[in-house]
Amino acid sequence: MLMPSRVKYRKHHLRETRGVSKKATSLNFGEYGLRTIENSYINQRQIEACRLTIARFFKTGGKLWIRIFPDLSITKKPAETRMGKGKGDPAYWATVVKKGRILFEIEGVSKSDAIEIFKQVSFKLPVKTKFVSRDETI
């Protein structure tokens, strides 16, 4: 699973999910990409499920770039616990994605295969997404 090797603070305040992404809004590495249309949190398990789906389609060829990393610890308090007594323990890692951010980029496959790959990947994500290609963004 994706997670930071070291962090300065174990527990974070949750970040803002409103607005438009300021970084990673264009294709920089691959030929095709997956862009978000709405704001949300994406956790480490969802990113890993997407990576496995893409790898299954690639078989031998193709290259993948993951443009997001889960660096925000999400805490949970145990079930049936009374209010108070501090913040819960870290349960999993997540990242904030804002509208317009490129999540994944791939190359080495045809456009029809890339559309099918990202269609399957979009089912694993909690946000609405859009397929983008380098020739359309220029």
C-alpha positions as CSV (number, residue, x, y, z in Angstrom):
1,M,0.0,0.0,0.0
2,L,1.1,3.6,-0.6
3,M,1.9,5.5,2.5
4,P,4.6,8.0,3.6
5,S,7.7,6.5,5.1
6,R,8.0,9.2,7.7
7,V,5.7,12.2,8.7
8,K,6.3,15.2,10.9
9,Y,3.0,14.8,12.6
10,R,0.9,11.6,13.1
11,K,-2.5,13.3,13.0
12,H,-3.6,16.0,10.6
13,H,-6.4,18.4,10.3
14,L,-8.5,17.6,7.2
15,R,-7.7,19.8,4.2
16,E,-10.0,21.9,2.1
17,T,-11.8,20.0,-0.7
18,R,-13.3,23.1,-2.4
19,G,-11.9,24.8,-5.4
20,V,-9.9,23.9,-8.5
21,S,-6.6,22.2,-8.6
22,K,-3.6,24.4,-9.0
23,K,-1.1,21.7,-9.9
24,A,-1.0,18.6,-12.1
25,T,-3.7,19.9,-14.4
26,S,-2.1,18.9,-17.7
27,L,-0.4,15.8,-19.1
28,N,3.3,15.9,-18.5
29,F,4.5,12.3,-18.8
30,G,2.1,10.0,-20.7
31,E,0.0,10.1,-23.8
32,Y,-3.4,9.6,-22.1
33,G,-4.7,10.6,-18.7
34,L,-7.6,10.5,-16.2
35,R,-8.8,13.9,-14.9
36,T,-11.2,14.5,-12.0
37,I,-14.4,16.5,-12.5
38,E,-15.2,16.8,-8.8
39,N,-13.5,17.2,-5.4
40,S,-13.0,14.4,-2.9
41,Y,-10.6,12.3,-0.8
42,I,-9.1,9.3,-2.4
43,N,-7.6,6.7,0.0
44,Q,-4.6,4.4,-0.4
45,R,-6.8,1.3,-1.2
46,Q,-8.6,3.0,-4.0
47,I,-5.2,4.1,-5.6
48,E,-3.9,0.6,-5.3
49,A,-7.0,-0.9,-6.9
50,C,-6.6,1.5,-9.8
51,R,-3.0,0.5,-10.2
52,L,-3.8,-3.2,-10.3
53,T,-6.5,-2.6,-12.8
54,I,-4.2,-0.7,-15.1
55,A,-1.4,-3.3,-14.7
56,R,-3.8,-6.1,-15.6
57,F,-4.6,-4.4,-18.9
58,F,-0.9,-3.7,-19.7
59,K,0.3,-7.3,-19.5
60,T,3.8,-6.6,-20.8
61,G,3.8,-3.2,-22.6
62,G,2.8,0.2,-21.5
63,K,4.0,2.7,-18.8
64,L,2.1,4.2,-15.9
65,W,2.5,7.4,-13.9
66,I,0.5,7.9,-10.6
67,R,0.2,11.6,-10.1
68,I,-1.3,11.5,-6.6
69,F,0.1,10.2,-3.3
70,P,-1.8,9.6,0.0
71,D,0.0,11.7,2.6
72,L,-2.9,12.7,4.8
73,S,-3.6,10.5,7.8
74,I,-7.3,9.9,8.5
75,T,-8.1,9.0,12.1
76,K,-11.0,6.9,13.5
77,K,-12.2,6.5,17.0
78,P,-13.3,3.0,18.1
79,A,-16.9,2.0,17.9
80,E,-19.1,2.6,20.9
81,T,-16.7,5.1,22.4
82,R,-17.9,8.1,24.4
83,M,-17.2,11.7,23.2
84,G,-14.0,13.3,24.3
85,K,-10.7,11.8,25.3
86,G,-8.8,13.1,22.3
87,K,-8.6,12.4,18.6
88,G,-8.6,8.8,17.4
89,D,-5.7,6.7,16.1
90,P,-4.7,6.9,12.4
91,A,-6.8,4.4,10.4
92,Y,-5.6,5.0,6.8
93,W,-3.9,7.4,4.5
94,A,-5.7,9.6,1.9
95,T,-5.1,12.5,-0.5
96,V,-7.3,15.4,-1.4
97,V,-8.1,15.7,-5.2
98,K,-9.6,18.8,-6.6
99,K,-11.4,19.5,-9.8
100,G,-9.1,19.3,-12.9
101,R,-6.3,17.2,-11.4
102,I,-4.7,14.5,-13.5
103,L,-4.7,11.3,-11.4
104,F,-3.0,8.8,-13.7
105,E,-1.1,8.9,-17.0
106,I,-0.3,6.0,-19.4
107,E,1.5,5.5,-22.6
108,G,2.3,2.5,-24.9
109,V,-1.3,1.5,-25.6
110,S,-3.7,2.5,-28.4
111,K,-6.4,5.1,-27.7
112,S,-9.2,2.6,-27.7
113,D,-7.4,0.5,-25.1
114,A,-6.6,3.6,-23.0
115,I,-10.3,4.6,-23.0
116,E,-11.3,1.1,-21.9
117,I,-8.6,1.1,-19.2
118,F,-9.7,4.4,-17.7
119,K,-13.3,3.4,-17.9
120,Q,-12.5,0.4,-15.7
121,V,-10.4,2.6,-13.4
122,S,-13.2,5.1,-13.0
123,F,-15.4,2.5,-11.4
124,K,-12.9,2.1,-8.6
125,L,-12.8,5.8,-7.7
126,P,-15.2,8.0,-5.6
127,V,-15.0,10.9,-8.0
128,K,-16.3,11.5,-11.5
129,T,-13.5,11.5,-14.0
130,K,-12.8,12.3,-17.7
131,F,-10.5,10.8,-20.2
132,V,-7.9,13.2,-21.7
133,S,-5.3,12.7,-24.4
134,R,-2.3,14.7,-25.4
135,D,-3.5,15.6,-28.9
136,E,-6.8,17.0,-27.4
137,T,-5.1,19.2,-24.8
138,I,-2.8,21.0,-27.2
